Amino acid sequence: MYFVTTKREGYVLFCVSPSERAAVGLTDKQVVHFLVRDATGGWSVRREWPASDFSHTDFLAAWHRAEEPADPLRLLDALPAALRQ
């Protein structure tokens, strides 16, 4: 699976999944946001963590050779156990 990098205000890096149902954003404060589309088509932050605990690059790389899951929240399975809570 690949992510497409795009621009989004408030993020130094913002990447969307192929279906555009999920996204990963990196803030200027080095916080990673995992976002999903809400009912209105906007983005909703569903999880956040310090990039020092698990970088956005590590998150994206974890899905490199996998298929995009039907449920975008399954992408969180790539997080270390301590960050899944």
Secondary structure, DSSP 8 states (H G I E B T S, - for coil): ---EEE--TT-SEEEE-TTSSEEEEE-TTSEEEEEEE-TTS-EEEEEEEETTTS-HHHHHHHTTTS---SSGGGGGGGS-GGG--
